[in-house]
């Protein structure tokens, strides 16, 4: 096995580590036993995972002495709901889990968010072990304790509107699980890595390293993937340690929303696809974030805040990764701006954009509409 890495997330009494390596699922039982005193474990998995992946985790938990109960959920936004959380809670209560018993989340961001939310509210909080199996959840969603579900209001599905901060007891990122990830989903996860690279800016060479490593990353070379996840988790862990709960006074964690206000608005528009083929609609979250990153960089340049040419550099990197940098069928700017104003990151009705400036990534309150339009025009096919 390639040497596993451990990245600390330093949060005082809520500190934990993120383990990254190849083949770690075989150790999930022993690792969990080291973090949770209970003897019953409840594993929530993604119904799309190969059965052998789930079996690996179940065997390991059983060998470590846990009585294991398991449920799978469909990893689609419609299932990330209060109904799913309620069903899981009922099952968990029927299995008589107590306050010391761990919930194990095995899957991508949707599984991690729902299982984490259930762990946050069952008996006012039980330990959760996050075992991300997608690139996006390894580098982003599994770290930092954001949990939650979507809420349907009328015809609108409002993402992550209900939730809680609940830090995991441990994160186990087994990069062997990335072997079965569909190519499009794998590439979509890389949008968050590019976002982290922009946030790191001149403080590190994350973006340059990512750019240099594209062949190894896309070839899913295990050593390169471990380093990719390690570097990205390190970046995110530093931000979470500085601003655990996305505090307005600290305005650190909010920087992780770079590309997301544009991206979330684009993601909610029906019928968009990465290559104009309607069979490939809707856009994946990471694809919308890639478009959002380009729009944010162009918006910053239009405002005179961004380094000239920074949007073009992003277009080059994202394009080499195979992520969309333009999209056809984008509605008029007024409609997209309307959707952006609905984003849950809008505070007091004021649009707040995270923009890459020549002095680093920062929040810009109420940017002029023409600059936002310039950002949107840059991504129109
Ligand atoms: N994904 C952004 C955050 O964890 O804050």
Boltz pocket constraint, residues with backbone or C-beta under 6 A from the ligand:
constraints:
  - pocket:
      binder: B
      contacts: [[A, 140], [A, 141], [A, 143], [A, 144], [A, 146], [A, 253], [A, 256], [A, 257]]
      max_distance: 6.0
